[in-house]
Structures are given as C-alpha cells and as structure tokens.
Amino acid sequence: MINLTLKQLKYFEALARQNHFGRAAEACAISQPALSMQIKELEDQLGTDLFERGARHVRLTAFGEELVVRVREILRSVDELGDLARASRERLVGRLRIGVIPTIAPYLLPILIGNLNRHNAGLDIQVRETVTPRLIGELAEGRLDTAIVALPVSEPAFTEVRLFEEKFVLVRPGEDADKPVPDREGLKELKLLLLEEGHCFRDQALAFCNLDSSLARELLEGSSLSTLVQMVGAGIGVTLIPEMAIAVETRSAPVSIARFTEPQPSRTIGMVWRKTSPLAGQLMQISDVVRQSAEMLARRRVPVPVR
C-alpha cells in the first residue's frame, strides 16, 4: 500500500502551482530542502517522476498533470470537512478566504473588514486581490471560500448572489469640466485609457463604448485605476471609473468628473461561491454584510452631476 501523507499532497500542489521550488517552499512556510525532500519521497512512493526539473523552473510530467487534478479534489474535500464543522454554527468563525477584484478592493474593503469583524467575532479574514479569471480558478480549486466580482460569471458550479449596481463616471482633465459629456460614439473620438487585459472592468468599458477588443490594442493601458486617473490628470486622455473609486482616485489628480446621460454604463457586483460549499448559509449572511458595507460607502459619495 502506498503511504501518502496530506502534507506531501499539499507540497506537491503548491509546487505544481508555483512551478518553482523556492516560491513553493515560501508559500508552504518551509525550507526549500525540506520541500524537495518531501517531493522526492512522494515520487519514490509512486515510482515515477512528477516534475521535469529545469535550471530555473519545474514543470509537471504527463503523470503529474493527471495527478494534480486528483490531488486538488482531495485537498478541497479535506478543507470541506472543516467547513462542515463550521457550518454547524450559527455564524461563521475561523478562516474566511475572500477574493476581491482590484476595481473594488481598495474602496470597499476598509468598510467591509470593519463590519465583518463587528458581526463575526473571531473571524480570521484572509483577502486575495486579483483579476476575475484567477479568482474563479482559485475558487474552483478550493483555495478561496468566496469572491466579490462583477456578475455574471456564468459558472454552473457556482452560486451567484447579486449585491448592488454601480454606475461608471467619466474622468477628464480639469480644464474640460465645462465641456459637454460625450456619448458612447463621442468617446471613440477621444484618447481612451483602459485597464490592461484581464480586468473585467476593461471589458465593461469597451462594451459601453462599443469598441472591438482587437481595436483596444491601439488604446493606452494602465495597471490600475489610480494609474489611469493620474494619466488623465497629465492630459494624456480620458477614462471611466466606477463610482466607488471617485473619492480615493481623484483626490490628488487635477481631473473633473462627469456622469453620462441615460442609459448610464454600469456593472452588477455580487458574491460567488461553490454550490457544494458547506458554508453556503454563512456565506449568504456574509453577503448581507457586503451589501450593507456598499450602501454605507454609497452614502459617503459626493453627488456627480449629469452635464
């Protein structure tokens, strides 16, 4: 009988994800030699190599590719055993691994974390901020409990809970404050600044402007909303940002904000989690706290007029 340990499976999954012994060891909070030894013992027990070792990185062998799928299912099932125990309690306690997209995290999290701590004493909140495709992948693999994203994600294995709608506003150089607000056709004539590929907000902005994604390569890109707004302040172009970002991103840039006429561009924000999660009931309670936090943030906004 092969005597595999849960520790070995966790180290194997980490190395498969990182493709680098040093980074995998750091993620597992152990030394690199210790990780290497555990992986070698696992390969010896299975009687085959799991990785091709290169000078700077490693990659899974064909058998390793098959094994990592099974291992992730095992690790997710083990995690759900602990979730079953937590699910028996009225409110969520212990670890909450929550993913948030970058166009929400800096603005909503300060209020949300405080509210979650007040509503759920003893909650260990672990936040992961990255783009939607990565969050969806990590959620499916069981490395996250839930994620706050723009809906829909259209994943059959996930529960989607709608939380709130949010409008987009136009950010222009300060000297353009008194100019008429362009419609979506007028935006095509301007130098539009977008987030780089991978951000769902980029796709939403393109959809509003009715621009083909292939043409978007000719537009200027930034890695964050903050970068885009600063570029606008420097006179490079115009951009769109969500309402929740206005206060933070425009306080130090010489820009003007304007609202579009109807129909205004907007997005639907919601929470998603695995349909199989034992924490579904508690996550539904968490979604109420997220919704309340968004409402608190909305009440603090300075009204933006339609010009």
For each residue, the residues with C-beta under 8 A, 3 or more apart:
1:
2: 45 46
3: 45
4: 8 9 42 45
5: 8 9
6: 9 10 75 78
7: 10 11 38
8: 4 5 11 12 38 39 41 42
9: 4 5 6 12 13 42 71 74 75
10: 6 7 13 14 28 75
11: 7 8 14 15 24 28 30 35 38 39 42
12: 8 9 15 16 39 42 50 67 68 71
13: 9 10 16 17 68 71 72 75
14: 10 11 17 18 24 27 28 35
15: 11 12 18 19 20 21 24 35 39 51 58
16: 12 13 19 60 64 68 71
17: 13 14 24 27
18: 14 15 23 24 27
19: 15 16 23 57 58 59
20: 15 23 24 56 57 58
21: 15 24 25 32 35 36 58
22: 25 26 32
23: 18 19 20 26 27
24: 11 14 15 17 18 20 21 27 28 35
25: 21 22 28 30 31 32 34 35
26: 22 23 29
27: 14 17 18 23 24
28: 10 11 14 24 25 35
29: 26
30: 11 25 34 35
31: 25 34 35
32: 21 22 25 35 36
33: 36 37
34: 25 30 31 37 38
35: 11 14 15 21 24 25 28 30 31 32 38 39
36: 21 32 33 39 40
37: 33 34 40 41
38: 7 8 11 34 35 41 42
39: 8 11 12 15 35 36 42 43 50 51
40: 36 37 43 44
41: 8 37 38 44 45
42: 4 8 9 11 12 38 39 45 46 50
43: 39 40 46 47 48 49 50
44: 40 41 47
45: 2 3 4 41 42
46: 2 42 43 50 63 67
47: 43 44
48: 43 61 63
49: 43 52 61 63 64
50: 12 39 42 43 46 60 61 63 64 67
51: 15 39 58 59 60 61 64
52: 49 58 59 60 61
53: 58
54: 57 58 59
55:
56: 20
57: 19 20 54
58: 15 19 20 21 51 52 53 54
59: 19 51 52 54
60: 16 50 51 52 64 65 68
61: 48 49 50 51 52 64 65
62: 65 66
63: 46 48 49 50 66 67
64: 16 49 50 51 60 61 67 68
65: 60 61 62 68 69
66: 62 63 69 70
67: 12 46 50 63 64 70 71
68: 12 13 16 60 64 65 71 72
69: 65 66 72 73
70: 66 67 73 74
71: 9 12 13 16 67 68 74 75
72: 13 68 69 75 76 141 142
73: 69 70 76 77
74: 9 70 71 77 78
75: 6 9 10 13 71 72 78 79 142
76: 72 73 79 80 141 142
77: 73 74 80 81
78: 6 74 75 81 82
79: 75 76 82 83 142
80: 76 77 83 84 142 276 277 278
81: 77 78 84 85
82: 78 79 85 86 94
83: 79 80 86 87 145 277 278 279
84: 80 81 87 88 278
85: 81 82 88
86: 82 83 89 92 93 94 278 279 282
87: 83 84 278 279 280 281 282
88: 84 85
89: 86 92 93 282
90:
91: 119 120 282 285
92: 86 89 96 120 123 279 282 283 285 286
93: 86 89 120 121 122 123
94: 82 86 122 123 124
95: 124 126 145
96: 92 116 120 123 124 125 126 145 146 286
97: 126 128 143 144 145 146
98: 125 126 127 128 144 145 146 147 148
99: 127 128 129 130 135 138 139 144 146 147 148 149
100: 104 105 108 109 127 128 129 135 147 148
101: 104 105 129 130 131 132 135 147 148 149 150 199 200 201
102: 105 106 129 130 131 199 224 225
103: 195 199 200 201 225 242 245
104: 100 101 107 108 109 148 242 244 269
105: 100 101 102 108 109 127 129
106: 102 109 245 248
107: 104 110 242 244 245 247 248 297
108: 100 104 105 111 112 148 244 290 293 294 297
109: 100 104 105 106 112 113 127
110: 107 113 114
111: 108 114 115 293 296 297
112: 108 109 115 116 289 290 293
113: 109 110 116 117 125 127
114: 110 111 117 118
115: 111 112 118 119 289 292 293 296
116: 96 112 113 119 120 123 125 286 289
117: 113 114 120 121 123 125
118: 114 115
119: 91 115 116 285 289
120: 91 92 93 96 116 117 123 286
121: 93 117
122: 93 94
123: 92 93 94 96 116 117 120
124: 94 95 96
125: 96 98 113 116 117
126: 95 96 97 98
127: 98 99 100 105 109 113
128: 97 98 99 100 135 138 144
129: 99 100 101 102 105
130: 99 101 102 134 135
131: 101 102 134 135 198 199 200
132: 101 135 136 149 150 153 199 200
133: 136 137 198
134: 130 131 137 138
135: 99 100 101 128 130 131 132 138 139 144 147 149
136: 132 133 139 140 147 149 153 155 158 272
137: 133 134 140 141
138: 99 128 134 135 141 143 144
139: 99 135 136 142 143 144 145 146 147 158 272 273 274
140: 136 137 155 157 274
141: 72 76 137 138
142: 72 75 76 79 80 139 274
143: 97 138 139
144: 97 98 99 128 135 138 139 147
145: 83 95 96 97 98 139 273 277 279 283
146: 96 97 98 99 139 271 272 273 283 286
147: 98 99 100 101 135 136 139 144 271 272 273
148: 98 99 100 101 104 108 163 269 270 271 290
149: 99 101 132 135 136 153 200 269 270 271 272
150: 101 132 200 201 204 267 268 269 270
151: 160 162 268 269 270 272
152: 160 268
153: 132 136 149 158 160 272
154:
155: 136 140 158 272
156:
157: 140 274 275 276
158: 136 139 153 155 272 273 274 275
159: 272 273 274 275 280
160: 151 152 153 270 271 272
161: 270 271 272 284 287
162: 151 268 269 270
163: 148 269 270 271 287 290 291 294
164: 268 269 291 294 295 298
165: 266 267 268 269
166: 242 243 244 266 267 268 269
167: 242 243 259 264 265 266
168: 204 205 208 240 241 242 243 260 264 265 266 267
169: 240 241 242 243 246 257 258 259 260 304
170: 181 182 238 239 240 257 258 259 260
171: 228 229 232 238 239 240 241 249 250 255 256 257
172: 176 177 179 232 238 255 256 258
173: 176 232 233 235 238 254 255 256
174: 177 233 254 255 256
175:
176: 172 173 179 238 256
177: 172 174 256 258
178:
179: 172 176
180: 307
181: 170 258 259 260 261 306 307
182: 170 185 186 187 189 190
183: 186 187 260 261
184: 187 188 208 209 210
185: 182 188 189 210
186: 182 183 189 190
187: 182 183 184 190 192 209 238
188: 184 185 192 209 210 211
189: 182 185 186
190: 182 186 187 237 238
191: 219 220 236 237 238
192: 187 188 205 209 211 219 220 237 238 239
193: 219 220 221 222 228 231 232 236 237 238 239
194: 202 205 206 216 219 220 221 222 228 239
195: 103 199 201 202 205 221 222 223 224 225 228
196: 199 202 221 222 223
197: 202 221
198: 131 133 202
199: 101 102 103 131 132 195 196 202 203
200: 101 103 131 132 149 150 203 204
201: 101 103 150 195 204 205 225 242 267
202: 194 195 196 197 198 199 205 206 216
203: 199 200 206 207 213
204: 150 168 200 201 207 208 265 267
205: 168 192 194 195 201 202 208 209 240 265
206: 194 202 203 209 211 212 213 216
207: 203 204 210
208: 168 184 204 205 240 265
209: 184 187 188 192 205 206
210: 184 185 188 207
211: 188 192 206 215 216 219
212: 206 215 216
213: 203 206 216
214: 217
215: 211 212 218 219
216: 194 202 206 211 212 213 219
217: 214
218: 215
219: 191 192 193 194 211 215 216
220: 191 192 193 194 231 236 237
221: 193 194 195 196 197
222: 193 194 195 196 225 227 228 231
223: 195 196 227
224: 102 195 227 228
225: 102 103 195 201 222 228 229 239 241 245 249
226: 229 230 248 249
227: 222 223 224 230 231
228: 171 193 194 195 222 224 225 231 232 239 241
229: 171 225 226 232 233 239 241 249 250 253 255
230: 226 227 233 234 253
231: 193 220 222 227 228 234 236 237 239
232: 171 172 173 193 228 229 235 236 237 238 239 253 255
233: 173 174 229 230 253 254 255
234: 230 231
235: 173 232
236: 191 193 220 231 232
237: 190 191 192 193 220 231 232
238: 170 171 172 173 176 187 190 191 192 193 232
239: 170 171 192 193 194 225 228 229 231 232
240: 168 169 170 171 205 208 265
241: 168 169 171 225 228 229 245 246 249
242: 103 104 107 166 167 168 169 201 245 267
243: 166 167 168 169 246 298 301 304
244: 104 107 108 166 294 297 298 301
245: 103 106 107 225 241 242 248 249
246: 169 241 243 249 250 257 301 302 304
247: 107 250 251 300 301 302
248: 106 107 226 245 251
249: 171 225 226 229 241 245 246 253
250: 171 229 246 247 253 255 257
251: 247 248
252:
253: 229 230 232 233 249 250
254: 173 174 233
255: 171 172 173 174 229 232 233 250
256: 171 172 173 174 176 177
257: 169 170 171 246 250 304
258: 169 170 172 177 181 304 305 306 307
259: 167 169 170 181 264 304 305 306 307
260: 168 169 170 181 183 264 265 306
261: 181 183 264 306
262:
263:
264: 167 168 259 260 261
265: 167 168 204 205 208 240 260
266: 165 166 167 168
267: 150 165 166 168 201 204 242
268: 150 151 152 162 164 165 166
269: 104 148 149 150 151 162 163 164 165 166 294
270: 148 149 150 151 160 161 162 163
271: 146 147 148 149 160 161 163 283 286 287 290
272: 136 139 146 147 149 151 153 155 158 159 160 161
273: 139 145 146 147 158 159 277 279 280 283
274: 139 140 142 157 158 159 277
275: 157 158 159 280
276: 80 157
277: 80 83 145 273 274 280 283
278: 80 83 84 86 87
279: 83 86 87 92 145 273 282 283
280: 87 159 273 275 277 283 284
281: 87 284 285
282: 86 87 89 91 92 279 285 286
283: 92 145 146 271 273 277 279 280 286 287
284: 161 280 281 287 288
285: 91 92 119 281 282 288 289
286: 92 96 116 120 146 271 282 283 289 290
287: 161 163 271 283 284 290 291
288: 284 285 291 292
289: 112 115 116 119 285 286 292 293
290: 108 112 148 163 271 286 287 293 294
291: 163 164 287 288 294 295
292: 115 288 289 295 296
293: 108 111 112 115 289 290 296 297
294: 108 163 164 244 269 290 291 297 298
295: 164 291 292 298 299
296: 111 115 292 293 299 300
297: 107 108 111 244 293 294 300 301
298: 164 243 244 294 295 301
299: 295 296
300: 247 296 297
301: 243 244 246 247 297 298 304
302: 246 247
303:
304: 169 243 246 257 258 259 301
305: 258 259
306: 181 258 259 260 261
307: 180 181 258 259
